[in-house]
Amino acid sequence: MESTTLYNHRNPFLATLLSRLPLCHEKCERDAYHLVMSIRGSHWHYTCGDSLAIFPKNSSEEVSQVLQGLQLNASEQVSLPKEGGTKTLQIALEEIFCITHLTKHFLEFLGQNISSQEDISRYRTIPFGDTKDFEIFLKNHTLLQILELFPSFRCNSQELADHLCPIAPRLYSIASSPTLFPDEIHLAIVIVRYRDIHGSERQGLSTRYLSPQGTRIGDTIRCFLVHSHFGIPEDIRRDMIMVGPGTGVAPFRSFIWEYAAKRSAGEKTGRTWLFFGSHHRHSNFYYEEEWNTLMANGSLTHLDLAFSRDQEEKIYVQHKLLEHGLEVAQWILGGANFYICGDAAFMAKDVEAALGQILFEHGSIQDTKTYLQTMRKEKRYMKDVY
């Protein structure tokens, strides 16, 4: 992937948040939102399948608690060698440095700057020698939690800045058609919430920032465009089969609306088949009204749904693929592109296994692994998984 040169990692564009609409029909375990952001003035020309990289911000309340715990002055200037120039410590901790996940480098610095015997004894219990346990320790301790564990820790503002790692941008698949919305980028996000090993409720840094807690309509968001190999067929007369449970459906909203736009302009496009899945139909059927509209006007040929928790036996997108195995095989053997977007750990593997089974049983393909490799080379089998 490569990003545009005018605005990039070191020089992000300031996109304006125009709207944020709930994707869930009612209160559910994981809130999800559709975001619309203005990119007017960016001179970007994004394509279907591209991503938007967003720099989230830390909670200003948590930053204030860190400053209070370390007895540091929020308005003191700190130098930023990688970014260039200086910023106040408050702004640097909100926008530049990660305080939700720490590094071994920081913990080693911590050990050199604690003074109480109690803190020194506790420091010796950190499992530096065990890779797995140490990773668990890092994952479950924010800077604020570390300050609570080691109250004698002290450093000056510049030392703190020098030992924290920068906030990494988060990539989100673009959910809008570039033809219909050249000056906007739409995103689908789900708010990540979990409990750490201490029982404390945590939220994903970026999704908290993009939620109503973190940004208001009219706020600007630092971002840059990232181009991808993942996209609609070069020949738009090709059919598309798309598998995208949850917010993995985001790029397929872009794909289907782009085909619809080209169709409206008089171009010949292929058929579209979407497999969508989530927990419950009544609360997690993202973009339901849009899919109904697209089905009604013929822009979406088939829509198959898998709501895993609406019945006793869990049903997932791979089960729906197998259910329609014969027709799926006919589409693929007829030249259709096949796409997967979403969870890499389980869903993508299960879907690929189902696809192989379908090609073997209904397509008379003996060596399905080689067949899928050929599809990849031809850019007919694409995955955007994470």
Secondary structure, DSSP 8 states (H G I E B T S, - for coil): --B-SSS-SSS-EEEEEEEEEE-SSS--SS-EEEEEEE-TTS-----TT-EEEE-----HHHHHHHHHHHT--TT-EEE-TTT-SEEEHHHIIIIIB--SS--HHHHHHHHTS---HHHHHHHTTS-TT-HHHHHHHHHT--HHHHHHH-TT----HHHHHHHS-B---EEEE--S-TTT-TTEEEEEEE--EEE-TTS-EEE-HHHHHHSTTT--TT-EEEEEEE--S--S-SSTTS-EEEE--GGGGHHHHHHHHHHHHHHHTT-----EEEEEEES-HHHH-TTHHHHHHHHHTTSS-EEEEEETTSSSS---HHHHHHHTHHHHHHHHHTT-EEEEEE-TTTHHHHHHHHHHHHHHHHS--S-HHHHHHHHHHTT-EEEEE-
